[in-house]
Amino acid sequence: MPPAATLTPVEVASRLRLAVMRLSRRLRQHTPPHITQSQLSALATVLNDGPLTLRDLAAAERVQPPTITRIAESLVEKGLVERTADPNDRRVAWVAATRDGRTLVEQIRRRRDSYLADRLRTFDAEERAVLARACELLERLYEDPAR
């Protein structure tokens, strides 16, 4: 592989995509089997930004309303969110995280952070500094200018 400084944007994109996908797969292994990634993503969004209407949650998750309705129903069945009708418009449903939902997200975040922290302990201070800078760049990368 040529030095990183000589890689084209397409070559960097390909390596970045592969690295992100593999790391994401490793982190998903630290999720309990009773919740899907879609459910966990929606739950985390509700926890971070909620309570939300189902329409707003669908937009945040970038899925269609019927999809978010199914996800929300499964989260309600698991006791991870509460769904309530809007008092002013019964056609609008709101979802909010329950205590169990909050606890689950916090547990998963701790597990994933612990896994990464353990791996980062094998890196020296300079390598961790490079990764910290890379985090800033990755955060810029996932910002959607169209949103």
N, C-alpha and C positions, 0 to 999 in steps of 0.2 A: 504494500500500500504506500503511495507517495506521501510525503510530509503533509500534514493537515493544511498548512498555509498554501499549498499548491492545488488543493482540491477545488473543483468547480462547484457552484451552488447545487447542481443536480447530484454530484457525488456526495456532498455533505448532507443533502436532503435524504438520500438513500441510506447512508450510515445512521443518521439521526433517527429516521423512521424505524429502522431495525432495532436500534438500541432502546428506544422508547417503548416499542412493542414488547421486547423481551423483558425489560424492567417491569413494565405494567403487568405482564403475565406472572412474574415472580411475586409482585405485591398482591395480586389477586389470590394467590395461594394462602394468604394470611386473612382470608375472609371465611366466616362460617358457611357451611354448605346450604343452610336453610334460607339464604337470601341471594338473589341474583345480582349481577353488576348493575343492571338497569334499576332494580329496586333500591339498591344501595345508593346509586347516584341521585335518584329522586329524593330519597330520604335525607341525604346530606344537603341537597338544595333546599328542601323544606326547613331543615334545621338551621342552615346558614341565613336564608332569606325570608323565611316564613313568619307567620302563616301566609299561604299563597292560595290564590284561586287555582282551580285545575287548569284553566286557560293559561295563566301566567307560568305555572309549573311546566306545562307542555312546551311553551315557548322557551323557557330556560333550559329544558332538557333537549330541545330541538326534535321533538317527536309530535306526532299527530294527536289530537284530543282523544280519539278512541284508545290509543296506546297508553296514554297517561292515565286514563280512567281505569284500565285494567291493572296498571301498576299500582295506582292508589288503592284500588279495592284489595289487592293482595297485601299491601302494607297495613290496611285497616284490619284485615283478617288476622294478621300476625300481631296486632296490637302495637304497631310502631308509629302509626299516625292516627289522628282523629279527623273524621270528615264531618263537616257541618254545613248546613244550608245557609246561605246568606239571608239575614232577616228581612232585607229590603227587596231581594229578588231570588225567589226560590229556585230559579233555574241555575243559579251560580252556587258552586260548591267550593268550600274552603278546606284546606288540609293544614294541619299543624302537627309537629312531632310530639309524641308522648314521652314520658320519662323513659320508658323502655327503648324507644327509638333513639333518644339522645344517648342513653347508656351504650347501646349497640354501636353507634357511630364512633363514640369516644373510645370504646374497646378496640375496634378495628383500626382506628387511627393510631392508637398506642402500639398495637402489634406491628403495624407497617413501619411506624417511626423507629421502633426498636430494631426491627430487621435492618433498616437502612443505617441506623446508628452503629450497629454491630459491624456492618460491612465497611462503613466509613472509618472505623477505628483501625482498619488495615491500611489506610492511606496516610501519608505524611501530611504535615501542616500545609505545605505548598499545594499539594494535590487537593486538599479540602478547600483551600482558597480558590483554586481554579474552578472547582465544582460550585462553590458559592457564587462566583461570577457567572458561571453558566446558568445557574438558576435565574438570575436576573434576565439573562438573554432569553431563556425559555419562557419566562413569564411574558416578555414582550412578544415572543413568537405566537403564543396562544391567544393574545388579545385580538379580538376580531374587530377590525376597523369599520366593518359594515354594520356592526351592532350598535 
